[in-house]
Amino acid sequence: MAVHDGPDPMHAAAIDDAAQALLFAWDQAREQVTPRLSWPQLNALLAVERAEGVNLGGLAAELNMLLSSASRLCDRLVANGMVERVPGRADRREIALYLTPSSRGLLAELRRIRRRALTETLERMSGAGRAALLRGLTEFAAAADDEGKDGAAAAAAARTA
């Protein structure tokens, strides 16, 4: 039995092409809904959505950026009415971040447009192709979730060491 270090180059190219198609659909939806919203701003909104009430340090860690950069990014989102800063309950000096109703609506519209674009593409595929894609993406999501959990556990262990 041969040992594999990953997908062969032909599969890797096909995976890269598919990922590009998915990213294109995501970016097209972002452009339709928010032509002035950058990728970092969208990523910040999604991070706040996943962890409502996150503080600035948590947002910076989630986005893998410096605290000062996350602060400037947050300033722009607040100025655009996308994020609210609320003093923390336990420590009033700590600021919690929350989505505004307009940013919630924006994310819902973004997802609606993205799903429509993906549905149109999926309708051009065979039933067997759609089923295989679903199986593969389900497995991919589970593997990515496990990787994220492993990374979070390692980061927590490093902080307490």
C-alpha positions as CSV (number, residue, x, y, z in Angstrom):
1,M,0.0,0.0,0.0
2,A,1.4,3.4,-1.0
3,V,1.7,6.2,1.5
4,H,0.2,9.5,0.4
5,D,1.3,12.9,1.6
6,G,-2.0,14.4,0.3
7,P,-3.9,14.5,-2.9
8,D,-2.1,13.9,-6.1
9,P,-1.3,16.9,-8.2
10,M,-4.2,16.3,-10.6
11,H,-6.7,16.2,-7.6
12,A,-5.0,19.2,-6.0
13,A,-5.5,21.2,-9.2
14,A,-9.2,20.2,-9.3
15,I,-9.7,21.0,-5.6
16,D,-8.0,24.4,-6.2
17,D,-10.4,25.1,-9.2
18,A,-13.4,24.1,-7.1
19,A,-12.3,26.3,-4.2
20,Q,-11.8,29.2,-6.6
21,A,-15.4,28.7,-7.9
22,L,-16.8,28.8,-4.3
23,L,-14.7,31.8,-3.4
24,F,-15.9,33.6,-6.6
25,A,-19.5,32.9,-5.6
26,W,-18.9,34.3,-2.1
27,D,-17.1,37.4,-3.4
28,Q,-19.8,38.0,-6.0
29,A,-22.4,37.9,-3.3
30,R,-20.3,40.3,-1.1
31,E,-19.9,42.7,-4.0
32,Q,-23.7,42.7,-4.7
33,V,-24.6,43.4,-1.1
34,T,-21.8,45.5,0.1
35,P,-19.5,46.9,-2.6
36,R,-17.8,49.1,0.0
37,L,-17.3,46.3,2.6
38,S,-13.8,44.8,2.5
39,W,-12.9,41.1,3.1
40,P,-11.4,42.0,6.5
41,Q,-14.6,43.9,7.5
42,L,-16.8,41.0,6.3
43,N,-14.6,38.6,8.3
44,A,-14.9,40.8,11.4
45,L,-18.7,40.8,11.1
46,L,-18.8,37.0,10.7
47,A,-16.5,36.7,13.8
48,V,-18.7,38.9,15.8
49,E,-21.7,37.0,14.6
50,R,-20.1,33.7,15.8
51,A,-19.2,35.1,19.2
52,E,-21.7,37.9,20.1
53,G,-20.2,40.0,22.9
54,V,-16.6,39.2,21.9
55,N,-14.1,41.8,23.2
56,L,-11.6,43.5,21.0
57,G,-8.8,41.1,22.0
58,G,-10.9,38.1,21.2
59,L,-11.8,39.6,17.8
60,A,-8.1,40.3,17.1
61,A,-7.2,36.7,18.0
62,E,-10.1,35.3,15.9
63,L,-8.9,37.4,12.9
64,N,-5.2,36.7,13.6
65,M,-4.3,40.4,13.6
66,L,-2.7,42.9,16.0
67,L,-5.0,44.4,18.6
68,S,-4.3,47.9,17.1
69,S,-5.4,46.7,13.6
70,A,-8.5,45.1,15.0
71,S,-9.3,48.3,16.8
72,R,-9.1,50.4,13.6
73,L,-11.1,47.8,11.8
74,C,-13.7,47.9,14.5
75,D,-13.7,51.7,14.4
76,R,-14.6,51.6,10.7
77,L,-17.4,49.1,11.4
78,V,-18.8,51.2,14.2
79,A,-18.7,54.4,12.0
80,N,-20.6,52.5,9.3
81,G,-23.2,51.4,11.7
82,M,-22.3,47.7,11.4
83,V,-21.1,47.0,15.0
84,E,-22.0,48.3,18.4
85,R,-19.5,48.7,21.3
86,V,-21.1,48.0,24.6
87,P,-19.4,48.2,28.0
88,G,-18.8,44.8,29.5
89,R,-21.1,43.7,32.4
90,A,-18.3,42.5,34.7
91,D,-15.7,45.1,33.8
92,R,-17.0,48.3,32.3
93,R,-13.6,49.0,30.8
94,E,-13.9,46.0,28.6
95,I,-15.9,46.6,25.5
96,A,-18.2,43.9,24.0
97,L,-18.9,43.9,20.3
98,Y,-22.4,43.2,18.8
99,L,-23.9,43.2,15.3
100,T,-26.4,45.9,14.5
101,P,-29.7,45.1,12.9
102,S,-28.4,46.5,9.6
103,S,-25.4,44.2,9.7
104,R,-27.6,41.2,10.5
105,G,-29.8,42.1,7.5
106,L,-26.7,42.5,5.4
107,L,-25.4,39.0,6.3
108,A,-28.8,37.5,5.7
109,E,-28.9,39.1,2.2
110,L,-25.4,38.0,1.5
111,R,-26.2,34.4,2.3
112,R,-29.4,34.6,0.2
113,I,-27.5,35.8,-2.8
114,R,-24.7,33.3,-2.3
115,R,-27.2,30.4,-2.0
116,R,-29.0,31.5,-5.1
117,A,-25.7,31.5,-7.1
118,L,-24.6,28.1,-5.7
119,T,-28.1,26.6,-6.4
120,E,-27.9,27.7,-10.0
121,T,-24.5,26.0,-10.3
122,L,-25.7,22.9,-8.5
123,E,-28.7,22.6,-10.8
124,R,-26.3,22.2,-13.8
125,M,-24.7,19.2,-12.1
126,S,-25.9,15.6,-12.3
127,G,-27.7,14.1,-9.3
128,A,-24.8,11.8,-8.7
129,G,-22.3,14.7,-8.8
130,R,-24.4,16.7,-6.3
131,A,-24.6,13.7,-3.9
132,A,-20.8,13.2,-4.2
133,L,-20.2,16.9,-3.6
134,L,-22.4,16.8,-0.5
135,R,-20.7,13.8,0.9
136,G,-17.3,15.3,0.3
137,L,-18.1,18.8,1.6
138,T,-19.7,17.2,4.7
139,E,-16.5,15.3,5.4
140,F,-14.4,18.4,4.6
141,A,-16.5,20.5,7.1
142,A,-16.1,17.9,9.8
143,A,-12.3,17.6,9.2
144,A,-12.0,21.4,9.3
145,D,-14.1,21.6,12.5
146,D,-11.8,19.0,14.1
147,E,-8.7,21.0,13.0
148,G,-10.2,24.2,14.4
149,K,-10.9,22.4,17.7
150,D,-7.4,21.0,17.8
151,G,-5.9,24.5,17.1
152,A,-8.1,26.1,19.8
153,A,-7.0,23.4,22.3
154,A,-3.4,23.9,21.5
155,A,-3.7,27.7,21.8
156,A,-5.4,27.3,25.2
157,A,-2.7,24.9,26.4
158,A,0.0,27.4,25.3
159,R,-1.7,30.2,27.2
160,T,-1.9,28.2,30.4
161,A,1.6,26.7,30.1
